[in-house]
């Protein structure tokens, strides 16, 4: 039965126009990152040797995954709120009376799509920018591709977590507007607020911010980042999993106890 429900949710996701709009926006932003890499290469060529030490490429490389996190979180939200808006959720619950199975199927489809897109964007942004800059010795690109690639693979895992968070908020709030505002708050506003806390609270709270967890899992420092690095790799992995599992668990409880 689970396989049939997953297949039905996959068909529903493919049949909605907003899915393609979100994926197109993600692809366009990734292309924009690569265009900016050409610009940075041009800027590099025009700088004096002493000024080149201040020009970092990694913040640009991370922009693709940052934007993909928001785009796929939006997809997670609309994948469920659109059903509440149209009343399709009632038909879904009639077809699949076991509500937690329905939510698990939605989470499986959204999570798989977001993981594929997240890895494509984060790894593509990294490899694409490295290819564009060629042999220009940017100060933060001295390590080999093999050395830096695992960190970007881990960063891609944040995208499905944001997508599942969006899905969970859509179930909990049943409002596209409220869910989107909440997602944007977690995605961008909350890290900025934490960054401006007085020390040492900014670093302590920054260490558990979602987008900063992959760095800690990979054992990288938070230098030139708004996030802290106080967690061990294992603890950071546990916190990352909690961002996905706790909201989905709450959504499952709420969905099973209230009317559609």
N, C-alpha and C positions, 0 to 999 in steps of 0.2 A: 504493500500500500504506500509506503513512504516514497518509493521510486516513482509511483504514479503522481503523487502530490508534488514532488520536486519537478517532474516533467511539466505539470500544469503550471506551476509558478514560473518556470523558465519560459513557457509559451506566453504567459501574461506579460512578463517583463519585455520580451521581444516585440510584443504587439503594441506597446505604448510608445507614442512619439517622443515623450519626454526622455526616455532612455537614450535615444539617439542624439537628442539635443545635448544632454549631459556629457555623453561620450565625445561628441564633436567639440564641445567647449574644452574638454580636457586635452584633446589632441591639438587644438589651436593654441592653447597656452603652452604646451610642450614645444610646438614649433616656434613660439615666441621666445622661449628660453634659448633655443638654438640660434635664433637670429641675434639675440643679445650676446651670445658667445662670439659671434663674428665681430660685433661691435667692440667687445672687450679685447679681442685679439688686435683689432685696429688701434685701440687706445694704447695697448701695451707697446706696440711698435713705435708710437710717438712719444713715449715717456723716457725720461733720463734713467740711468741705471739705479740711482738712489731712490727714486720714486716708485720703481717697479716693486720694491719690497713691500709696499703697502697695498698692492692690488691683489685681492684674493678672488679666486674663482669658485670656491666651494659654496658660498651663499647663493650664487646663481645656480649651481648644480642642484641645490636643494629646493629651489622654487617649484620645480615640476611636481614633486611629491607633495609639497605644501598645498598647491592648487588642486591636485587630484584628490586630496583628503576632503576638501570642501565639496568638490563636484560629486564624489561618490557618496558623501554623507547626504547630499541633496537627493541623490537617486534613492538612497535608503528611505528617506522621508516620504518621497512621492510614491514609492512603490506600495505603501500601505495607506497613506492619507487619501490618495486618489480613489481607492476602493471605498473608504468611508464617505467621500464626497459624492460618489455616484451611486452608493448603495450596493455596489457589487460585493461588499464584504458579507452581506447576508447570504448571497448565493454561494460564496466561498465556504461559509460556515455550514450551510446545508449540505454541500458536497463533501465537506470534511468536518464532521461533528467534533472530532477530537482536536480541540483548538490548539493545544500545544504542538501537535503534529503539524498543523498548518503553519504556525509561527516558525517551527524548526525548518520546514521546507523553504519558507521565505528567506530565513537567515542563511540557509545553505546556498541558495541561488545568489542572493545579494553578496554574500561573503566571497563566493568563488569568482564572480565577475569583478568585484572590487580588488581581489588579490591579483588577478591577471592584469587588470589595468594598472594597479599600483606598481607592480614589478616592472611592467613595460615602461611606465613613465619615469620611475626613479632610475632604473638601470639605463634606459635610453637617454635620459638627460645627462647622466654621468658619462657614458661612453661617447655620446654625441659631442658634448663640450670638449672632452679630451681630444677627440678626433679633429675638431675645428681649431683648437689652439696649437695643435701640432707639437713641435719641439720647443715651444716657448716655455722657459723655466719659471712658471708662476710659483711663488713661494710656498703655496699650500698644495702643490701638485707634484712634489718631488718624489713621492712614493710611486711604486709601480701600480698599474691597473689591478693586478691580482691582489695587491695589498688593500686597496681602497674599495674594491667591488663588494666584499661581504657587508660592509657598513651600509651601502646603498640597497643591497638586497634586504637587509633588516629594515631599513627605512620604508621599503615598499609594504611591509607588513602593517604599518600604521594605517594605510588607506582602508583595508577591510574593517579595521576596528572602528574607524570613523563611520563607515557605511552601516555597520551593525548598530552603532550608537544612534545614527539617524533613524534606522528602522525601529529601534526600541522606543525612541521618543515619539515617533509617529503613532505607535500603538498606545503609548501611555497618554499622550495629549490629544490624539485624534484631530489635530489641527496642523495644517501645513505651515501656517504663519508662525505659530508658537513653537513648533518643532525646529523650524529653520532658524529662528532667533536663538534658540537654545544651542543649536549646533554651532552657529557662528560665535556665540559666547565662549564655548569650550575650545573652539578651533583657534580663535585669534584674540578675543578680548581678555579672557582669563589669564593667558600667559603674559600679556602686557601688564595687567594689574599686578600679578605676582612679581614681575621683574622690577617694579617700582616699590616693592615692600622694603622696609629697612632691613639691613643685614643683621643676623644671618638668616632671617626668615625668607628672604627672597631666594636664596640658594636651596633651602630646605624644601620650600613649596615648589620651586622650579624643578626639583629632581623628580617629582611625581607628575609633572605635566606630560600629557600624552605624546606630543611630538618630540619630546626630548628623551624618551625611553630607549629608542633604538641605539642612540649613541652610547648609553650606559650598558646596554646588552652587549654591544661590540667592544666595550672597554675603552671607549674614546673619551677624551676630555671635553668639557663644555666651553672651551675657549672660543671666543667670538660667537657665542650663542646666548640667548636669553634664558637658557635652562641650566639647572645645576647638575652635578654629577656625583651625588653622595651615595647612590644605591649601588650594590653589587650587581653583576650581570644577572645572577639568578633572581634576585629580588626585583630588578627592573622587569624581567620577563613575567614574573607573577603579577606585578602591577599592570602591565600591558594586557595580560589575559583578563584581569579583573575589569578593565575598561569595557571589554566586549561582553563578558559573561554575566556580570552583575546587572546591567541594564536589561539584557535579554531575559534573565531570570525574573526580574520585576515585571517586565512586559508579559511574560507567560502567566504569571500569577494574576495580573489584572485582567488579561484577556479571557482567562478561564472563569472569572468571577462576575463579570458584568455583561450587560446586554450589548449586542452589536449596535 
